[in-house]
């Protein structure tokens, strides 16, 4: 059994790596689609200002893409170095989407990014537009394959366990790719990226308008971003509801933790808690403020379906743990003796195998064979309690993400409305709000990732492989050194990203040599005022 300190340090390192990397991913997803939209307008209208917009925003896209790649490559290596048991258990399944992400998406995205950035004037307008669309397609296909891999961790479909190899093996590739969790998470994450890219473009454009700089450029960029952001923010809220529905069906413990639901709800009057302080130790909520008649239709999409609470889910977990203990003991017997009777017992209880692995943590000497009738109740209680994730973190991460999502709908609605009425320059308070809101979609995405991953605990593969059995057997000192090194390195990456983004965003668009004096005059600012926010 791996040292629990090593497991926690491994978890912390991967969490930091993923959260650092996810600072860059949403902007890449959203800005690539906005670039394709802007360049499409340029090709259709022939107006040079849209080319200038495409050139400027692609420069910031390139900076973000480069830093994002640097932070993302190490994550795949961490599966082998820090999570060797996980890699052995699901490598046959998990490796496919990661390989496809590299071959079909990352290489395509990287190759065409060079053409997009340096192909102006070297290839035709339609060809360059096609290249830009391929960059956007590659960025989002990359997200698809990563989320297919993650979807298997959340809802392991399309594979089965082979007791002879002790590994998960493919049964149905289509089921893996088109699993409800993977597809719901993909569209939700991609559209969240569109919101991030829209707020980024709109916020920087608002900064220019506040300071009377690059007015024509900023007005057009602001309007496109506001309209695209409004559509995207409405979509992300709707698709978030769809993803919640998937969690309700496949990960009931996550859903119950998101809602702070300790007791099974009583429809139709069950309240949805706007505010509460979940108490994980005593399994209750303090200072609840709820809205009656909302929870059941919100989650179950009906008015008469009870939503299972965490206490009842724990009771289900106790029953699954009994079966799981039988499955793991039979699996161990089969591994040693190849006895068909042991295999038959395993197959009968196979669906609960993960709960048997989870119970090993609490078994005497961490050996399921040493559990006696006297020790069994304590093992069942501890294992069942372990199946519930950190409710306080899950509850508030979900509400922070959701609250920000509705705030974005409001901000984009106001910005789109006043932009279409050509009154946005008079609404300086709204321009300031848009500028200061640039980092908020990234924060919402981080909260969303916490909801997804914290809610999956205590599993790396939901219901099959516990987290504490997935890590590599390193020393605590090694993991601490690695963790500090990654934290310092990635903090440096973020510092570089922020420095470059601030530098080029403050500098603003510069006229391209091929545009001639007319476009150069467009961006001169003889009466520019000092920056004001």
LUMLUMVO-438469 format. One record per residue (C-alpha): residue number from 1; residue in three letters; x, y, z. Coordinates in nm, 3 decimals, decimal comma, always signed. Layout:
NUM|ALA|X|Y|Z
...
! end
This chain:
1|UNK|+0,000|+0,000|+0,000
2|UNK|+0,139|+0,341|-0,100
3|UNK|+0,220|+0,587|+0,179
4|UNK|-0,090|+0,809|+0,225
5|UNK|+0,135|+1,117|+0,235
6|UNK|+0,273|+1,026|-0,106
7|UNK|-0,081|+0,981|-0,241
8|UNK|-0,187|+1,324|-0,113
9|UNK|+0,127|+1,491|-0,251
10|UNK|+0,069|+1,319|-0,586
11|UNK|-0,290|+1,443|-0,587
12|UNK|-0,182|+1,794|-0,498
13|UNK|+0,083|+1,801|-0,769
14|UNK|-0,156|+1,681|-1,038
15|UNK|-0,425|+1,920|-0,918
16|UNK|-0,185|+2,215|-0,937
17|UNK|-0,059|+2,102|-1,278
18|UNK|-0,414|+2,069|-1,413
19|UNK|-0,532|+2,398|-1,264
20|UNK|-0,225|+2,582|-1,394
21|UNK|-0,275|+2,433|-1,739
22|UNK|-0,645|+2,511|-1,736
23|UNK|-0,566|+2,880|-1,696
24|UNK|-0,470|+2,878|-2,064
25|UNK|-0,699|+2,620|-2,225
26|UNK|-1,032|+2,810|-2,221
27|UNK|-0,881|+3,118|-2,385
28|UNK|-0,729|+2,901|-2,659
29|UNK|-1,067|+2,739|-2,729
30|UNK|-1,260|+3,064|-2,739
31|UNK|-1,012|+3,295|-2,907
32|UNK|-0,951|+3,049|-3,192
33|UNK|-1,322|+3,052|-3,283
34|UNK|-1,338|+3,432|-3,253
35|UNK|-1,037|+3,461|-3,484
36|UNK|-1,214|+3,246|-3,742
37|UNK|-1,525|+3,464|-3,708
38|UNK|-1,332|+3,791|-3,749
39|UNK|-1,134|+3,665|-4,046
40|UNK|-1,453|+3,541|-4,211
41|UNK|-1,591|+3,895|-4,191
42|UNK|-1,264|+4,024|-4,343
43|UNK|-1,277|+3,779|-4,635
44|UNK|-1,645|+3,856|-4,703
45|UNK|-1,626|+4,236|-4,671
46|UNK|-1,265|+4,301|-4,772
47|UNK|-1,237|+4,573|-4,506
48|UNK|-0,878|+4,604|-4,388
49|UNK|-0,972|+4,682|-4,029
50|UNK|-1,097|+4,326|-3,984
51|UNK|-0,761|+4,201|-4,106
52|UNK|-0,596|+4,425|-3,849
53|UNK|-0,824|+4,276|-3,584
54|UNK|-0,735|+3,923|-3,689
55|UNK|-0,362|+4,006|-3,682
56|UNK|-0,375|+4,158|-3,335
57|UNK|-0,588|+3,895|-3,166
58|UNK|-0,389|+3,613|-3,329
59|UNK|-0,074|+3,761|-3,171
60|UNK|-0,227|+3,726|-2,824
61|UNK|-0,361|+3,383|-2,918
62|UNK|-0,009|+3,271|-3,012
63|UNK|+0,131|+3,382|-2,676
64|UNK|-0,138|+3,195|-2,486
65|UNK|-0,105|+2,884|-2,702
66|UNK|+0,272|+2,861|-2,651
67|UNK|+0,251|+2,886|-2,272
68|UNK|-0,046|+2,649|-2,264
69|UNK|+0,147|+2,382|-2,454
70|UNK|+0,441|+2,413|-2,214
71|UNK|+0,213|+2,356|-1,914
72|UNK|+0,014|+2,075|-2,073
73|UNK|+0,285|+1,841|-2,199
74|UNK|+0,401|+1,743|-1,851
75|UNK|+0,055|+1,624|-1,746
76|UNK|+0,070|+1,318|-1,969
77|UNK|+0,409|+1,222|-1,826
78|UNK|+0,271|+1,249|-1,473
79|UNK|+0,036|+0,958|-1,540
80|UNK|+0,339|+0,734|-1,581
81|UNK|+0,564|+0,883|-1,315
82|UNK|+0,319|+0,952|-1,032
83|UNK|+0,020|+0,732|-1,117
84|UNK|+0,174|+0,407|-1,238
85|UNK|-0,097|+0,182|-1,089
86|UNK|-0,364|+0,390|-1,258
87|UNK|-0,171|+0,376|-1,587
88|UNK|-0,144|-0,002|-1,560
89|UNK|-0,513|-0,043|-1,477
90|UNK|-0,660|+0,173|-1,755
91|UNK|-0,365|+0,234|-1,988
92|UNK|-0,519|+0,035|-2,274
93|UNK|-0,830|+0,254|-2,263
94|UNK|-0,693|+0,586|-2,144
95|UNK|-0,403|+0,585|-2,389
96|UNK|-0,621|+0,587|-2,701
97|UNK|-0,782|+0,932|-2,660
98|UNK|-0,451|+1,079|-2,542
99|UNK|-0,275|+0,943|-2,853
100|UNK|-0,552|+1,069|-3,080
101|UNK|-0,532|+1,408|-2,911
102|UNK|-0,167|+1,428|-3,005
103|UNK|-0,196|+1,287|-3,358
104|UNK|-0,526|+1,432|-3,479
105|UNK|-0,550|+1,756|-3,283
106|UNK|-0,230|+1,884|-3,130
107|UNK|-0,011|+1,827|-3,436
108|UNK|-0,274|+1,973|-3,667
109|UNK|-0,329|+2,272|-3,441
110|UNK|+0,044|+2,340|-3,405
111|UNK|+0,118|+2,302|-3,776
112|UNK|-0,160|+2,529|-3,895
113|UNK|-0,091|+2,782|-3,619
114|UNK|+0,240|+2,860|-3,790
115|UNK|+0,061|+2,910|-4,121
116|UNK|-0,200|+3,128|-3,955
117|UNK|+0,056|+3,353|-3,787
118|UNK|+0,308|+3,379|-4,071
119|UNK|+0,102|+3,304|-4,380
120|UNK|-0,044|+3,651|-4,432
121|UNK|+0,046|+3,766|-4,784
122|UNK|+0,201|+3,428|-4,865
123|UNK|-0,119|+3,233|-4,925
124|UNK|-0,455|+3,345|-5,063
125|UNK|-0,733|+3,487|-4,846
126|UNK|-0,953|+3,175|-4,872
127|UNK|-0,656|+2,951|-4,797
128|UNK|-0,560|+3,155|-4,491
129|UNK|-0,919|+3,152|-4,372
130|UNK|-0,925|+2,772|-4,408
131|UNK|-0,604|+2,754|-4,204
132|UNK|-0,761|+2,965|-3,927
133|UNK|-1,065|+2,740|-3,920
134|UNK|-0,837|+2,437|-3,895
135|UNK|-0,659|+2,594|-3,596
136|UNK|-0,996|+2,648|-3,427
137|UNK|-1,105|+2,295|-3,517
138|UNK|-0,779|+2,148|-3,389
139|UNK|-0,806|+2,336|-3,061
140|UNK|-1,156|+2,207|-2,995
141|UNK|-1,087|+1,852|-3,116
142|UNK|-0,795|+1,849|-2,874
143|UNK|-1,039|+1,931|-2,595
144|UNK|-1,270|+1,655|-2,719
145|UNK|-1,011|+1,379|-2,684
146|UNK|-0,893|+1,498|-2,344
147|UNK|-1,252|+1,506|-2,220
148|UNK|-1,321|+1,161|-2,367
149|UNK|-1,032|+1,036|-2,153
150|UNK|-1,165|+1,223|-1,851
151|UNK|-1,516|+1,101|-1,925
152|UNK|-1,396|+0,743|-1,882
153|UNK|-1,265|+0,834|-1,537
154|UNK|-1,607|+0,977|-1,450
155|UNK|-1,823|+0,708|-1,613
156|UNK|-1,619|+0,404|-1,728
157|UNK|-1,810|+0,275|-2,030
158|UNK|-1,682|+0,097|-2,339
159|UNK|-1,440|-0,128|-2,149
160|UNK|-1,441|-0,428|-1,917
161|UNK|-1,204|-0,570|-1,657
162|UNK|-0,989|-0,869|-1,752
163|UNK|-0,902|-1,074|-1,440
164|UNK|-0,618|-1,247|-1,625
165|UNK|-0,431|-0,924|-1,701
166|UNK|-0,571|-0,716|-1,412
167|UNK|-0,645|-0,438|-1,659
168|UNK|-0,940|-0,262|-1,818
169|UNK|-0,967|-0,354|-2,186
170|UNK|-1,166|-0,210|-2,477
171|UNK|-1,505|-0,350|-2,563
172|UNK|-1,666|-0,066|-2,756
173|UNK|-1,471|+0,234|-2,884
174|UNK|-1,789|+0,416|-2,991
175|UNK|-1,931|+0,384|-2,639
176|UNK|-1,612|+0,539|-2,500
177|UNK|-1,612|+0,832|-2,744
178|UNK|-1,985|+0,900|-2,730
179|UNK|-2,038|+0,843|-2,359
180|UNK|-2,290|+1,094|-2,219
181|UNK|-2,038|+1,229|-1,968
182|UNK|-1,766|+1,288|-2,227
183|UNK|-1,996|+1,456|-2,478
184|UNK|-2,179|+1,671|-2,222
185|UNK|-1,852|+1,778|-2,066
186|UNK|-1,699|+1,853|-2,408
187|UNK|-1,969|+2,090|-2,524
188|UNK|-1,993|+2,255|-2,181
189|UNK|-1,614|+2,305|-2,162
190|UNK|-1,583|+2,427|-2,520
191|UNK|-1,862|+2,681|-2,482
192|UNK|-1,710|+2,794|-2,150
193|UNK|-1,395|+2,860|-2,354
194|UNK|-1,600|+3,070|-2,596
195|UNK|-1,720|+3,277|-2,300
196|UNK|-1,359|+3,319|-2,186
197|UNK|-1,239|+3,429|-2,528
198|UNK|-1,531|+3,669|-2,567
199|UNK|-1,470|+3,834|-2,230
200|UNK|-1,098|+3,862|-2,310
201|UNK|-1,159|+4,042|-2,641
202|UNK|-1,443|+4,253|-2,501
203|UNK|-1,247|+4,355|-2,190
204|UNK|-0,936|+4,466|-2,381
205|UNK|-1,153|+4,650|-2,633
206|UNK|-1,329|+4,823|-2,343
207|UNK|-0,988|+4,931|-2,213
208|UNK|-0,913|+5,098|-2,548
209|UNK|-1,251|+5,272|-2,550
210|UNK|-1,201|+5,400|-2,195
211|UNK|-0,869|+5,553|-2,301
212|UNK|-0,983|+5,682|-2,642
213|UNK|-0,746|+5,452|-2,830
214|UNK|-0,801|+5,254|-3,150
215|UNK|-1,167|+5,347|-3,150
216|UNK|-1,280|+5,182|-3,476
217|UNK|-1,084|+4,869|-3,396
218|UNK|-1,221|+4,854|-3,041
219|UNK|-1,584|+4,922|-3,136
220|UNK|-1,589|+4,637|-3,385
221|UNK|-1,401|+4,394|-3,162
222|UNK|-1,624|+4,483|-2,867
223|UNK|-1,945|+4,424|-3,062
224|UNK|-1,839|+4,090|-3,208
225|UNK|-1,720|+3,969|-2,868
226|UNK|-2,033|+4,090|-2,687
227|UNK|-2,269|+3,915|-2,928
228|UNK|-2,064|+3,597|-2,938
229|UNK|-2,029|+3,607|-2,561
230|UNK|-2,403|+3,651|-2,507
231|UNK|-2,482|+3,345|-2,720
232|UNK|-2,206|+3,145|-2,552
233|UNK|-2,301|+3,242|-2,197
234|UNK|-2,661|+3,140|-2,255
235|UNK|-2,540|+2,813|-2,405
236|UNK|-2,301|+2,739|-2,118
237|UNK|-2,582|+2,774|-1,863
238|UNK|-2,809|+2,546|-2,065
239|UNK|-2,537|+2,288|-2,128
240|UNK|-2,438|+2,303|-1,762
241|UNK|-2,787|+2,186|-1,675
242|UNK|-2,746|+1,898|-1,920
243|UNK|-2,415|+1,800|-1,758
244|UNK|-2,579|+1,812|-1,416
245|UNK|-2,842|+1,572|-1,546
246|UNK|-2,565|+1,333|-1,658
247|UNK|-2,407|+1,352|-1,312
248|UNK|-2,745|+1,277|-1,154
249|UNK|-2,770|+0,956|-1,358
250|UNK|-2,409|+0,833|-1,341
251|UNK|-2,250|+0,995|-1,032
252|UNK|-2,519|+1,043|-0,768
253|UNK|-2,268|+1,110|-0,490
254|UNK|-2,122|+1,402|-0,685
255|UNK|-2,468|+1,544|-0,753
256|UNK|-2,573|+1,511|-0,389
257|UNK|-2,252|+1,683|-0,275
258|UNK|-2,303|+1,965|-0,527
259|UNK|-2,646|+2,027|-0,376
260|UNK|-2,545|+1,965|-0,015
261|UNK|-2,819|+1,702|-0,002
262|UNK|-2,770|+1,482|+0,304
263|UNK|-3,126|+1,348|+0,323
264|UNK|-3,323|+1,215|+0,028
265|UNK|-3,546|+1,493|-0,102
266|UNK|-3,923|+1,487|-0,072
267|UNK|-4,081|+1,605|-0,399
268|UNK|-4,220|+1,832|-0,512
269|UNK|-4,150|+2,084|-0,233
270|UNK|-3,777|+2,009|-0,196
271|UNK|-3,580|+2,332|-0,177
272|UNK|-3,269|+2,421|-0,372
273|UNK|-3,018|+2,578|-0,133
274|UNK|-2,890|+2,916|-0,243
275|UNK|-2,675|+2,934|+0,069
276|UNK|-2,563|+2,679|+0,325
277|UNK|-2,256|+2,580|+0,521
278|UNK|-2,214|+2,203|+0,477
279|UNK|-2,070|+2,020|+0,777
280|UNK|-1,894|+1,707|+0,648
281|UNK|-1,822|+1,574|+0,996
282|UNK|-2,176|+1,588|+1,132
283|UNK|-2,341|+1,540|+0,790
284|UNK|-2,568|+1,841|+0,809
285|UNK|-2,599|+2,195|+0,673
286|UNK|-2,594|+2,514|+0,876
287|UNK|-2,766|+2,844|+0,790
288|UNK|-2,960|+2,702|+0,497
289|UNK|-3,142|+2,944|+0,269
290|UNK|-3,341|+2,754|+0,006
291|UNK|-3,598|+2,810|-0,267
292|UNK|-3,885|+2,558|-0,239
293|UNK|-4,011|+2,356|-0,536
294|UNK|-3,692|+2,407|-0,735
295|UNK|-3,461|+2,112|-0,657
296|UNK|-3,669|+1,827|-0,804
297|UNK|-3,747|+1,979|-1,147
298|UNK|-3,394|+2,122|-1,167
299|UNK|-3,223|+1,787|-1,113
300|UNK|-3,472|+1,516|-1,212
301|UNK|-3,663|+1,722|-1,473
302|UNK|-3,985|+1,607|-1,308
303|UNK|-4,196|+1,700|-1,006
304|UNK|-4,236|+1,361|-0,841
305|UNK|-3,888|+1,203|-0,837
306|UNK|-3,698|+1,197|-0,506
307|UNK|-3,328|+1,285|-0,522
308|UNK|-3,117|+1,045|-0,319
309|UNK|-2,929|+1,208|-0,034
310|UNK|-2,579|+1,119|+0,077
311|UNK|-2,694|+0,922|+0,381
312|UNK|-2,901|+0,686|+0,166
313|UNK|-2,618|+0,667|-0,086
314|UNK|-2,390|+0,558|+0,197
315|UNK|-2,631|+0,276|+0,276
316|UNK|-2,616|+0,166|-0,087
317|UNK|-2,237|+0,181|-0,066
318|UNK|-2,243|-0,053|+0,235
319|UNK|-2,423|-0,316|+0,026
320|UNK|-2,184|-0,263|-0,265
321|UNK|-1,888|-0,298|-0,028
322|UNK|-2,008|-0,640|+0,088
323|UNK|-2,019|-0,754|-0,275
324|UNK|-1,691|-0,580|-0,348
325|UNK|-1,511|-0,761|-0,068
326|UNK|-1,633|-1,093|-0,210
327|UNK|-1,518|-0,988|-0,559
328|UNK|-1,166|-0,890|-0,453
329|UNK|-1,113|-1,202|-0,238
330|UNK|-1,233|-1,419|-0,527
331|UNK|-1,006|-1,227|-0,767
332|UNK|-0,707|-1,289|-0,541
333|UNK|-0,793|-1,660|-0,522
334|UNK|-0,831|-1,681|-0,900
335|UNK|-0,499|-1,503|-0,954
336|UNK|-0,323|-1,762|-0,737
337|UNK|-0,507|-2,081|-0,831
338|UNK|-0,684|-2,016|-1,164
339|UNK|-0,984|-2,185|-1,001
340|UNK|-1,298|-2,153|-1,222
341|UNK|-1,516|-2,147|-0,908
342|UNK|-1,327|-1,840|-0,782
343|UNK|-1,371|-1,677|-1,123
344|UNK|-1,745|-1,746|-1,111
345|UNK|-1,773|-1,579|-0,768
346|UNK|-1,576|-1,283|-0,901
347|UNK|-1,799|-1,246|-1,206
348|UNK|-2,106|-1,255|-0,985
349|UNK|-1,979|-0,959|-0,779
350|UNK|-1,758|-0,788|-1,036
351|UNK|-1,963|-0,468|-1,066
352|UNK|-1,877|-0,379|-0,705
353|UNK|-1,507|-0,470|-0,726
354|UNK|-1,396|-0,111|-0,670
355|UNK|-1,570|-0,100|-0,333
356|UNK|-1,368|-0,404|-0,228
357|UNK|-1,048|-0,222|-0,322
358|UNK|-1,172|+0,080|-0,127
359|UNK|-1,239|-0,138|+0,179
360|UNK|-0,877|-0,259|+0,187
361|UNK|-0,779|+0,072|+0,345
362|UNK|-0,988|-0,011|+0,653
363|UNK|-0,943|-0,389|+0,672
364|UNK|-0,724|-0,533|+0,951
365|UNK|-0,364|-0,520|+0,826
366|UNK|-0,520|-0,394|+0,500
367|UNK|-0,607|-0,755|+0,416
368|UNK|-0,969|-0,834|+0,329
369|UNK|-0,921|-1,197|+0,431
370|UNK|-0,869|-1,087|+0,789
371|UNK|-1,209|-0,919|+0,820
372|UNK|-1,420|-1,094|+1,083
373|UNK|-1,790|-1,060|+1,169
374|UNK|-1,682|-0,835|+1,456
375|UNK|-1,476|-0,598|+1,239
376|UNK|-1,701|-0,603|+0,932
377|UNK|-1,948|-0,331|+1,047
378|UNK|-1,667|-0,082|+1,110
379|UNK|-1,510|-0,159|+0,771
380|UNK|-1,845|-0,109|+0,599
381|UNK|-1,913|+0,218|+0,782
382|UNK|-1,572|+0,365|+0,704
383|UNK|-1,578|+0,254|+0,341
384|UNK|-1,929|+0,390|+0,287
385|UNK|-1,837|+0,724|+0,444
386|UNK|-1,532|+0,735|+0,216
387|UNK|-1,752|+0,728|-0,095
388|UNK|-1,877|+1,081|-0,023
389|UNK|-1,652|+1,360|-0,159
390|UNK|-1,567|+1,680|+0,027
391|UNK|-1,912|+1,835|+0,038
392|UNK|-1,811|+2,186|+0,145
393|UNK|-1,568|+2,220|-0,146
394|UNK|-1,811|+2,067|-0,396
395|UNK|-2,110|+2,273|-0,279
396|UNK|-1,938|+2,610|-0,294
397|UNK|-1,729|+2,545|-0,605
398|UNK|-2,050|+2,462|-0,789
399|UNK|-2,226|+2,776|-0,665
400|UNK|-1,930|+2,998|-0,747
401|UNK|-1,917|+2,858|-1,101
402|UNK|-2,292|+2,888|-1,147
403|UNK|-2,311|+3,240|-0,999
404|UNK|-2,037|+3,359|-1,232
405|UNK|-2,216|+3,198|-1,526
406|UNK|-2,534|+3,395|-1,465
407|UNK|-2,327|+3,710|-1,407
408|UNK|-2,171|+3,665|-1,751
409|UNK|-2,515|+3,645|-1,912
410|UNK|-2,600|+3,978|-1,750
411|UNK|-2,274|+4,149|-1,849
412|UNK|-2,284|+4,027|-2,209
413|UNK|-2,652|+4,120|-2,242
414|UNK|-2,587|+4,478|-2,132
415|UNK|-2,276|+4,511|-2,345
416|UNK|-2,446|+4,370|-2,654
417|UNK|-2,753|+4,591|-2,603
418|UNK|-2,562|+4,918|-2,567
419|UNK|-2,315|+4,824|-2,839
420|UNK|-2,593|+4,762|-3,092
421|UNK|-2,747|+5,097|-2,994
422|UNK|-2,407|+5,267|-3,042
423|UNK|-2,422|+5,390|-2,682
424|UNK|-2,147|+5,180|-2,529
425|UNK|-1,892|+5,463|-2,520
426|UNK|-2,124|+5,662|-2,293
427|UNK|-2,151|+5,371|-2,046
428|UNK|-1,809|+5,403|-1,887
429|UNK|-1,916|+5,204|-1,583
430|UNK|-1,999|+4,912|-1,810
431|UNK|-1,670|+4,942|-1,996
432|UNK|-1,486|+4,934|-1,663
433|UNK|-1,688|+4,631|-1,556
434|UNK|-1,602|+4,453|-1,882
435|UNK|-1,231|+4,527|-1,838
436|UNK|-1,218|+4,404|-1,481
437|UNK|-1,417|+4,093|-1,574
438|UNK|-1,147|+3,950|-1,803
439|UNK|-1,016|+3,693|-1,549
440|UNK|-1,358|+3,588|-1,418
441|UNK|-1,443|+3,328|-1,689
442|UNK|-1,106|+3,162|-1,626
443|UNK|-1,192|+3,152|-1,256
444|UNK|-1,532|+3,001|-1,337
445|UNK|-1,362|+2,732|-1,548
446|UNK|-1,127|+2,650|-1,261
447|UNK|-1,425|+2,613|-1,028
448|UNK|-1,590|+2,386|-1,284
449|UNK|-1,283|+2,165|-1,299
450|UNK|-1,279|+2,143|-0,919
451|UNK|-1,646|+2,039|-0,924
452|UNK|-1,571|+1,764|-1,177
453|UNK|-1,261|+1,624|-1,009
454|UNK|-1,339|+1,674|-0,641
455|UNK|-1,682|+1,522|-0,698
456|UNK|-1,530|+1,206|-0,843
457|UNK|-1,341|+1,128|-0,524
458|UNK|-1,249|+0,883|-0,375
459|UNK|-1,203|+0,729|-0,720
460|UNK|-0,966|+0,779|-1,010
461|UNK|-1,201|+0,558|-1,215
462|UNK|-1,546|+0,603|-1,067
463|UNK|-1,662|+0,288|-0,890
464|UNK|-1,363|+0,081|-1,007
465|UNK|-1,028|+0,211|-0,886
466|UNK|-0,975|+0,412|-0,565
467|UNK|-0,738|+0,707|-0,571
468|UNK|-0,524|+0,576|-0,287
469|UNK|-0,443|+0,262|-0,488
470|UNK|-0,357|+0,451|-0,807
471|UNK|-0,038|+0,634|-0,712
472|UNK|+0,324|+0,533|-0,768
473|UNK|+0,532|+0,420|-0,472
474|UNK|+0,766|+0,719|-0,442
475|UNK|+0,916|+0,865|-0,127
476|UNK|+0,749|+1,165|+0,034
477|UNK|+1,070|+1,365|-0,009
478|UNK|+1,077|+1,296|-0,382
479|UNK|+0,716|+1,405|-0,422
480|UNK|+0,766|+1,719|-0,214
481|UNK|+1,071|+1,818|-0,421
482|UNK|+0,879|+1,751|-0,743
483|UNK|+0,577|+1,945|-0,620
484|UNK|+0,778|+2,253|-0,524
485|UNK|+0,967|+2,239|-0,853
486|UNK|+0,650|+2,225|-1,060
487|UNK|+0,485|+2,501|-0,860
488|UNK|+0,783|+2,733|-0,912
489|UNK|+0,817|+2,646|-1,281
490|UNK|+0,449|+2,693|-1,356
491|UNK|+0,435|+3,015|-1,157
492|UNK|+0,714|+3,136|-1,382
493|UNK|+0,509|+3,041|-1,688
494|UNK|+0,213|+3,239|-1,556
495|UNK|+0,436|+3,540|-1,488
496|UNK|+0,568|+3,526|-1,845
497|UNK|+0,215|+3,493|-1,984
498|UNK|+0,087|+3,790|-1,786
499|UNK|+0,389|+4,005|-1,873
500|UNK|+0,356|+3,935|-2,246
501|UNK|-0,022|+3,975|-2,248
502|UNK|-0,010|+4,305|-2,061
503|UNK|+0,274|+4,429|-2,281
504|UNK|+0,105|+4,362|-2,614
505|UNK|-0,248|+4,440|-2,497
506|UNK|-0,139|+4,782|-2,368
507|UNK|+0,059|+4,841|-2,686
508|UNK|-0,249|+4,768|-2,894
509|UNK|-0,279|+4,692|-3,264
510|UNK|-0,007|+4,827|-3,490
511|UNK|-0,058|+4,898|-3,862
512|UNK|+0,069|+4,633|-4,096
513|UNK|+0,319|+4,749|-4,360
514|UNK|+0,101|+4,630|-4,643
515|UNK|-0,197|+4,833|-4,532
516|UNK|-0,070|+5,168|-4,660
517|UNK|-0,112|+5,518|-4,516
518|UNK|-0,490|+5,497|-4,477
519|UNK|-0,480|+5,213|-4,229
520|UNK|-0,180|+5,369|-4,056
521|UNK|-0,376|+5,687|-4,001
522|UNK|-0,661|+5,484|-3,859
523|UNK|-0,452|+5,386|-3,557
524|UNK|-0,277|+5,714|-3,483
525|UNK|-0,378|+5,859|-3,148
526|UNK|-0,239|+6,215|-3,119
527|UNK|-0,484|+6,308|-2,843
528|UNK|-0,475|+5,982|-2,649
529|UNK|-0,536|+6,018|-2,278
530|UNK|-0,344|+5,838|-2,002
531|UNK|-0,487|+5,493|-1,927
532|UNK|-0,785|+5,505|-1,695
533|UNK|-0,970|+5,210|-1,543
! end
